[in-house]
Amino acid sequence: MSIDSPPSRFDRMKVEVVSGGTQADEPPERASRDTMIIGLLAWIGLFTFLAFNSPWSLVFVVGLAISIMLHELGHFWTARRSGMKATQFFLGFGPRVWSTHRGGVEYGLRAIPLGGFVKIIGMTNVDEVAPADEPYTYRQATYARRMWVITAGSVMHMIIALTLVVGLYATFGRAEETGTIKIISVGPDTPAQAAGLRIGDVVNTVDGRPVATANELRGILADTAPGTTLTFGLSRDGESLELTAELIQNPNQTATKGYLGVTPSSFDYVRQSVGDSFVDGPRDLLTGVGQAIVGVGKVINPVNVFGHLIGTNTDETSRPGTIVGATRISDDIGRFDGWAGMLYLVAVVNISVGVFNMFPLLPLDGGHAAIATYEKLRSRRGKRYYADVNKLMPVAAVCIALLAFMFLTGLYLDTVKLNG
């Protein structure tokens, strides 16, 4: 493809996919009035719906949007500090809704309120750049600088998570086992609702057997066959009572395990000193990162994902999820735990996203880190090796297909199956 001939739509698509979703520079006036109106309505509609439907879900989505903006800011700042030229900083994808130019950078908003991107020139060997700008491209930077830029987004997620965790521990407290099981949600049309269980009930016994942790209660339910009637000893408003419920088969699973339809919790927040917060915060962050690595490894396994799709896999740690499910969870957590639970949830999501983003799959940042490392290993005696975008396209296509399969399965589980 010569520099004089405009790139085809397919060529642009290849570059955009391998470059992580960035889009070609276009004059802002190409955003039509209709596009601006539709885009603004999409953003306003999303936040208005959440505000009226669930204020806690709105808080969560705003927290997520801020996290995405800071993720992109990490890429943008490190690129500028490394001498690379960044030309775009956008929130959202799709057609432009609004943009402005300042300092050689176009800042703006796009119509689809999901994610965001920073465009750094010369991300690939086929990305056309003016000769005068070639020294400021990503591809001409040293390996260390490219890795600094690529990992900056995930590092920013860890900084966000650590800040939230330390602040949470020093203000509301650190979640610790209390030895008391509370019901934090009761599903509609479930045995729990039919039996009269309520949010805030304390579960003391199951068929006369004392229980002290949420995991213990989950284990009893999982080991009980559908159709079995259990008696729950409860405390409610300072009074003791017993309720019976007949377990059913979980409508979202094929495994024969008893299903009650509640979310139990045996944790409470114990406030810490500032010093202890700075000790336990980083330690818990490292633990969370380790758990996220194991969890993401399970989630990206197509066998596990397919098992969840057909209902044979009941391991929640390998279940793909989407913002739809996370938003629903945020509503329950917010109503039960308030700001403490919301801060913790946003911190956990940042850890998970930061880890997932670094897995070596294009167009994730981890895929670009893998390419940079591969180019470093293939380079010899000062002669740089550049990966060929055309050869990477089949790999990128497989990765995108896997990510799409995960997303669609997660969306199905979060909507269709969750609604029964």
Protein Blocks (a to p, Z undefined) as FASTA:
>chain_A
ZZklccdfklmmmmmmmnoopacdddfklpcfklmmmmmmmmmmmmmmmmmmommlmmmm
mmmmmmmmmmmmmmmmmmmmnopacfbdcededjdfbdcdeehiacdddfblghjdddde
hkbfklccdfklmmmpmklpcfklmmmmmmmmmmmmmmmmmmmmmmmmmmnopcddehia
cdfbdcehifklmnopaehiacfbgghiacfbfklmmmmmmmpcehiacdddddeehiac
dddddddddfkbcbdcddehpacdfbdcddddfklmmmmmmmmmmmmmmmmmmmmmmmmp
mklmmmmmnopaccfklcccdfklmmmmmmmmmmmnmmmlmmmmmmmmmmmmmmmmmpcc
dfbfklmmmmmmmmmmmpgghiacdddfklmmmmmmmmmmmmmmmmmmmmmmmmmmmnZZ
